Amino acid sequence: MLFHFGPPKELFKIDIAIMSLMVHNCNMKMAKLLIVDDDTAFQRQLYEKSGGMHDIEQVYSLGEFRELFRVGRYDLILLDIRLPREREGLGLMRDIQALDPAQPVIIATAYADLETHLEALELGAIRYIDKTTCDIGQILTIIEEELEKGRLRRELRIARDVLLPDYIGISESATAIRASIDEAGFRCPRLIIVCGEVGAGRWLVAERIRIRAEHRMNGVSHKVDGSSVNALDSLQTALSQGGFVIVTNGECLCDNHFAAFENAVAKIPQGRSTVCLILREGDEGSDLTKFKKSDFPKTWIDVPPLSERIVDIPILAQSALQTRNQKSRPLIINPQCWSLLQDQTWPGNIEELLSTVTIAAVRADAQKSEVILPEHFFQHNPTDGSKTNSPFPFDYTRHCVWAEMQLIENLLAKKPMLNQSQAASGLGYKSLATLRRHVLEAFRTCPELFSICPRTRRLFPTDTAKAGGKK
């Protein structure tokens, strides 16, 4: 099967986004509201004052609400706290959040106090109205404001879904990942785990979930490096602020602070924060495996290696080019390149593919070509004209890994008595943990390093053993 991608299709995608918004605006239906309040006089006044602008349904008890409510049916729910018992509305708020975390709810009460105000917001209410200080007109104004915010969020989601580069794919496994992204972004559970090989696209999946979750997290997001010394403190600070928290190098955090991490996540109030933990596949018996087998509530997403979804390569390559074309002279990929790319093993997974496409685009651009041709891929042209003894001259990612390990080898050849911390400092790494992680990933990616980097192997015996043992 041949694929042809290029600027015309990108322009077509933009047209689709614009038309989608135009159709959405032209065919905008009346907003559907549900008022849950046992005060019949208040309900009647609100209905009459609205002047038929919205499709309003009214219920007066929990039983009636449960008969009517369906996920996605209402654009907004106006909920009283006392139905008719004190604080009964807050219990109903919990039920709504459990069924549909994305459902916008405004709390309106004649018995406002600080305690219920804070609790309502904690449970996910978007506004809290004191009926004694707001008249019907003001309440309707607040409703209109929130409905407009909802419309804007939907329109933004339509445009973004169409225009975002597709780093997921169309294969069966990619379709399953996409469904998991939608589910996780919609439900916003306390913990989402994205697991896979190095370079498999775990970060891309986490980013898509974050975008999907913006409706619940109010656009607030944080990033925590699990390999940093203060990873646990950074995580707790992020959780205290609420929002969507992406934890990279999660295996380091699990290895060092597994119990503390689990405890911190368990204390997250429902709907306040979501932690997306990016993990690398670990060895059996590790804390990572124990975590996977534990009963702790979580959403687990496995990202398969690129070699298991070759059909996605044209889509992923075009997405990389689309991102590049936004900043540089637009290029297209010759369809003859697809079979070439699909024949590769891609040990570096998606990251290696994206790097390869980017480098091919640079080569094509340097030759003033508007088309990336097969000869632009898998070349090795040293910038200084010298030859290299790299064992991976046609594999950019593995060549870079080898080059990094050679820096360590050269340093240890000059100063063989250095310890790990001194090596990390001498090479300019942020921390010893960062260097150890790079060594581990390098030896996992390139088993050939066991024979060509003996000094590094001796200095980091534990990390290289994790990568596969001595060769």
N, C-alpha and C positions, 0 to 999 in steps of 0.2 A: 504494500500500500504506500502510495506517495503522498506527501504532505507539502503544501506550498503556503508559506507564511510571508508576510511582509507588511510594509506601511499601509497598503490599501485595506488590509484586514483590520489593522489597528484603527484606521479612520472609521471603518465600518462599525467597529465596536463602540467608538465614541458616539456615532450616530444612533446606535441602538440605545445607549444610555440616555441620550437626549430625548429620543422618541419615547422611551419608557417613562421618563419624568413628565413629558407632555401629555401622554395618554393618562398617566396617573392623576395629573392635575385637572384635565378636562373631564374625566369621569369620576371626580371625587364625590363619594357618597356622603350622606349625612353621617356624622359620627354617632356611634351606638353607645349609649350610656346606660349604666345600671345604678339606680339609687337604692341603697339599703338603709332604711330608716323607719322606725316605728312611729315617728311624728307625722301624722297624716297632713296636718296643716302645713308643715314645712315642705313636704313632698308636693302638695298642691300648688303652693306659691312658686316653687322652683319650676314646676312643669309649665305653669301659666306664663311666668316671666320669660321662659326660654323662647316662647313664640313659635314653636314648631321648628326651630333651627336644627334640632338634633332628634334622633330616634331614641326616646327615653323609655326605659322599662323600670317599673317600680315594684319593690318587694318590701315587706314589713317584718319579716322574721327569717330566722336561719333556715327553717324548713323550706320556705318559698325560694330562698336564694339557692339552696342546693338543687332544687328542681330545675332552675333556669341556667345556672352557671355552666359554661363549657369553655375549655381552653381556647383563647383567641376570639371569642365571640364579642367581647366588649372593648371599645377603645379606652374606656375609663370607667372606674367604679367609684362612686361617692358613698362612703361607709360611715355610719354612726357607731359610736363606741358602746352605747347601752341599747341592747336589743333583746328583750327589754331589761335584762339583768345587767348590772354594772359590769363593765369591761368585757361583755360578751363579744363586742365587735373586734377586740384585739385577738381573741381566740379565733374568730373567723378570718382575721388578717393572716394568721399563721397558716390556716388551711389554704387560703388563696396562694400564698407564697410557695407552699409545698406542691400545689397543683400546677401553678403557672408563675414562675418567678418573674416573668417579663410583664405581668399584668399591672398596669398603672392603677394605683389606688390613692384616693384622697380621703383622709380622715376628717370628718366634720362632727363636732360635738358641742353641746351646750354646757358641758362639765369639764372644760379644759383645765389642765394643770400640767406642771412641768414633768411629772413622772410619766403620765400617759403620752405626753408629747414626745419625750425621748424614746419611750418604748415603741411608739408607732413608727418613728423614723428608723429605729433599730430593726424593726420587722420588715421595712422596705417601703413604707408609705412615701409618696413623692411630695405631699403637702399635708399640713395639719392646720385645720381651720377652727377658730373659736366662733361659734354661731352667735355668741353674745356681743361680739365686737364687729362682726361682718354682716351687712344686710344681704338680701337675696341678689341684688345687682353686683355686689362685690364678689360674692361666691361664684356667680356666673362668669365674671371676668377671669377669676382664677381658673375656672374650668376651661375657658377658651384658651388661656395661656398654655395650659398643660396639653390640650389637644393639639395646638399648633406645634409645640415641641415634639410631640409624637409624630406628627406628619413630617416634620423636617428630618427626624431620625430615620423614618422609613424611606424617604426620598434619598437621603445620603446612602443608606444601605443598598438601595437599588443601583445607584451610580457606581458605588464602590465594588459591588459584586461583579458588575460588568467590566469595569476598567482595570481591576487588580490583575497583575500577572498571575497566571495559573501555575503555581508551584506544587500542585497536588497530582493532577493527571486524570486519566480516563480509564485506567485498568480496573479490574475487579477489586483489587486491594485498595487502590486509590479511591474508588467509590465508597468503600467501607470507611476509609479514613475521613472522607468528606462528611459522611453521615455522622461519624463520631464527633467531628468538629462542630457540626450544627447542633447536635444534642448537648454537648458539653457547654457550648457558648450560650445555649438557650437556658439550660438548667442552672449553670453556674454552681456546681457542687463545691464543697470546701477544698477538695483535692483532686487535681487532674494530673495523671502521670503520662508523659510522652516518652516512650522508650524505643531505642533502636541503635543501629551501628553508628559509628562516627561518620558524619557526612551524609546520613540518610535523609536529612531534611527535618529533623526533630524541631529545630528552631522555627522553621517555616510553618509547621503545624501549630506550634504554640502561638505564633503571631496571628494566625488565622482565628484561633480560638479567642485570643484577646480582642480582636476586632468584633467577633460575634458577641462577645460578652459586654461590649460597651454600653448596651442598653440597661444593664443591671449595675455596672460599676461606675456609671457617670463619667466615663472616659478616664478614670484614675488608674494608673498602672505603675508598676515598679519592676526593677530588674535587680536580682541578687545573684552574685557569683558564689556558688556553693563551695568553691575551692579556696575562697579567701579566708584569712584567719578569723575575721569578724563576721563570718557568714550567718551564724545563728542570731547575733545581735542585729544585723542588717535585716534579716527576715522578720524578727519581732517588731522592729521599728516600722517596717512596711505594713505589717498586719495591723499595727495600732492606728495607722492612717487609713486603712481600708483600701479597697480596689483590687485590681488584678495583679498578682505577683508572679512573675516568671523567674524560676530559679534554674540557672544554668549550672552545668557540672554537678548535678544533683547527687550523683553517686558519691562525691566527696563529702557532701553534707550528711548523707545517710551513713557513710562509713564512720564518720567522726561524731555525729550528734543524732543518731537514729532515734533514740528514746525522746530526747528533747524536742526534736522536730515533730514527731508524732504527737507529742503532748501539746505543742504550740498550735498545730493544725486542728486538733480536737477541740480547742477552746475558741475557735473562730465562730462568732455568732452567725447564724444562717443568713445568707444574703449579703453579708458585709464584705467579705473577702473571698477570693478564690486563689489558691496556690496552684500554679502549673509547674510541676517538677520535671525537668528534662534530664532523663537518665540514659546512660549507656548500658547496653546489655552486659550483665556481669556473670561471674562464675557461680556455679551451683554452690549453695552453702553460704554465700555472702549475705550481708544485711539486705542488699537489694533484692535477692531472691526471697528472703524471709518476708520482706515488705510485700512482695507480689503475692505471696501465699497467705498473708495475714487477713484477718476479717475487718481491718480498718476500712471504713467507707471511702471509696475512691472510684474515679473513672480512669480506666487504663487504656491507652491507645498505643498499639505497637506499629512502628513505622518500618516496613520491610526494606531490605536493601534494593538498590536500583536494579541489580541483576535479576531480581524476581519480578520486575515490572518494566521490561524492555519497551513495551508498547507506549509507555509514558514519555520516552526520551524526546520525540519530536515536540510534544507540548512543553516539556520542561526547558528544552533548548530555546524554543521560541520565546518563552517567558523571560529567559535570561537576556535574549536579544532585545525584547521589548523594553526591559528596564534600562538596558544600555542605550537604546535609541532615543530615550527621553532626554538624554544629555548630550548626545553626539549625532553625527551625520547618520541618518537612517540607512540601515542595511537589511538585506534579506538573505536567507539561507537557500542555497541551491538544493532542490529536492534530492539530488544525487548524494548529498551528505548524510541522509537519514540512515541508509543501510550501513554506511561506514561507522556512524555513531552507535548504531544498534549492535554492531559486531564486537564492540569493546566489552571488556569485563567490568570496568568501572569499580575497582576496589575502593576508591574514595567516594563512591556513591554520588549523590546529587551535587555535593559541593565540588567534586572533581569535574563533573559535567559542566556546571556553571562556569568554573574557571576556564575550562577548555574552550567553551563558546566565546567567552570574553576575550581570550587571547587570540582566537581565530578572527574575531571582529577587528582587533587591533591590527593584525597582519593585513587583513583586507583593506582596512582604512589607509594603512601606510602605502598600499599599492594603488590607491585611488579607485578601488573597485567598489561597485555598489552591491556586489553579490559575494557572499562567503562561499568559496569553492572548496572541494575536498582537499586540495593541496594546502589550504590555510590551516588545516587541522593536523595535530600530531607532528609538528616540526620541532626541531631544536636548533636555534640559531643563537649561539653565545654573542652577546653584545660587543665583547672585546675582540672577536675574531679568533679566540683561542679554542682549543678543543677541551672537552671535559671528560673526566673518567666516571661520570655519573652512570650507575647501572640502569637508570630509568630515563634515557634521553628523549623518549617519545611519550612519557607520562608526566605531565606537568606537576600534578599534585605530589606524586611519589618522589619526583626529583626535588621538590621543595623540602619534603620531609628529610630526604637524604642530605641535602645541603645543610639543614639545621643541625642534624646529628654530626656532620663533619666539623662544624664549628666547635662542638663539644669535644670531639676527638682531637682536634688540633690544639685546643686549650690544654687538655689532659696530657698530650704528648710533650708540651712545653713545661707544664707544671704537674707532674704525676702525683704529687702529694696533696693536692687539693681535696677537701672534703665536699660534700654535696652543697652545703650553704655557700662555701667560697666559690664553687663553680657557678652557682646561680647568680651570685653577686658579680662575678667576673664577666659573665655573659650578658648582664643587664636585664635579667628577668625580674619581674615585680616581686616574686617571692619564690621560695624553694618549692612550694606546692605547685606553682605554675610550671616550673621546669620539670618536676616529676610527672606532671600530667602530660606534658609534651613528649617526654621520653616514652611514657606508657603508650600513648596514641601512635607515636612513630613506629615503635616495635610491633604494635598490633597491625598497623597499616602495611608495613614492609618487613616481613619475616627475614628478608635477606640481611637486615641490619645486624642480626645475631652474629653473623660471620664477619661483617665488614666494620663493625663498631665495637671491638672487644673492650676498649677502655671505658666506654659509656656503660657497657653491660656490667663491668666489674664495679663501677662506682654506684650503679643503681640496680643491685641484684634483685631487690624485692619487686620493683616496678617492672623490670624486664621479665621476671619470672611470671608475674601476672599476665603479661602479654603473650605468654606461650611457653615459657621455660627455656632452658639453654638448648641451643641447637648444635 
